[in-house]
Amino acid sequence: MTLQEYLNNNLTKKVCISANQGSGWFFFGTGEEALNEVDKLVKNEVTKLRKRNIAKKDRIIELSKDIPDKDTAISYADKIGKLASSYLKVDKYLECEYEPVLERTVIDTYARETDEYFAVVVKGLEKGNYWDFSKWKKDH
């Protein structure tokens, strides 16, 4: 089931949405509100993800200019390797695997025990804060 199908079937439920490989939840309010706003939110987060990845690539290039002494070379190379691995994962996602949020597969849904929201987990790497819909709406 896609996110759009789930939301269309749950227009009056309060929903929060998260990406399975990302972090944070976006508390929308109703499924109907999510249908109207989730695309804008995710496009904003993808823009941030691209900027962070460019900065990560610049850092890899900068680190690669130095040659440490032999006592620190292994840990230095490990640091560059971890950055490069993270960069490549995000780059692959953005260039090959990204799909519009409403077309993404819903991986999991469940009723939260702490409030009246239904959690919806979709494929993705986007990260974010613990927003609430009214705050995001005011800021955008």
LINWO-V989165 format. One record per residue. RES is the residue in three letters. PSI is psi in radians with two decimals (* if undefined). Layout:
BEGIN
RES:PSI  RES:PSI
END
This chain:
BEGIN
MET:2.40  THR:2.88  LEU:-0.70  GLN:-0.76  GLU:-0.77  TYR:-0.83  LEU:-0.69  ASN:-0.56  ASN:-0.15  ASN:0.87  LEU:-0.54  THR:-0.17  LYS:2.57  LYS:2.24  VAL:2.62  CYS:2.52  ILE:2.46  SER:2.73  ALA:2.43  ASN:-0.50  GLN:0.20  GLY:-2.65  SER:2.73  GLY:2.82  TRP:2.56  PHE:2.04  PHE:1.89  PHE:-0.62  GLY:-2.21  THR:2.86  GLY:-0.62  GLU:-0.76  GLU:-0.69  ALA:-0.75  LEU:-0.67  ASN:-0.39  GLU:-0.34  VAL:-0.61  ASP:-0.75  LYS:-0.76  LEU:-0.85  VAL:-0.67  LYS:-0.68  ASN:-0.76  GLU:-0.62  VAL:-0.67  THR:-0.77  LYS:-0.71  LEU:-0.74  ARG:-0.79  LYS:-0.75  ARG:-0.63  ASN:-0.62  ILE:-0.77  ALA:-0.67  LYS:-0.74  LYS:-0.75  ASP:-0.67  ARG:-0.71  ILE:-0.80  ILE:-0.77  GLU:-0.80  LEU:-0.57  SER:-0.24  LYS:-0.44  ASP:2.55  ILE:1.93  PRO:2.95  ASP:2.88  LYS:-0.37  ASP:-0.47  THR:0.04  ALA:-0.73  ILE:-0.81  SER:-0.59  TYR:-0.80  ALA:-0.64  ASP:-0.72  LYS:-0.80  ILE:-0.73  GLY:-0.73  LYS:-0.74  LEU:-0.77  ALA:-0.72  SER:-0.79  SER:-0.78  TYR:-0.84  LEU:-0.64  LYS:-0.83  VAL:-0.72  ASP:-0.78  LYS:-0.75  TYR:-0.87  LEU:-0.66  GLU:-0.47  CYS:-0.62  GLU:-0.24  TYR:2.40  GLU:2.61  PRO:2.46  VAL:-0.68  LEU:-0.31  GLU:-0.06  ARG:2.64  THR:2.34  VAL:2.13  ILE:-0.64  ASP:2.62  THR:2.56  TYR:2.71  ALA:2.22  ARG:2.49  GLU:-0.38  THR:-0.29  ASP:-3.00  GLU:0.22  TYR:2.63  PHE:2.19  ALA:2.37  VAL:2.12  VAL:2.21  VAL:2.91  LYS:2.50  GLY:2.92  LEU:-0.05  GLU:2.51  LYS:2.72  GLY:3.13  ASN:-3.14  TYR:1.40  TRP:2.80  ASP:2.72  PHE:-0.78  SER:-0.64  LYS:-0.81  TRP:-0.75  LYS:-0.73  LYS:-0.68  ASP:-0.28  HIS:*
END
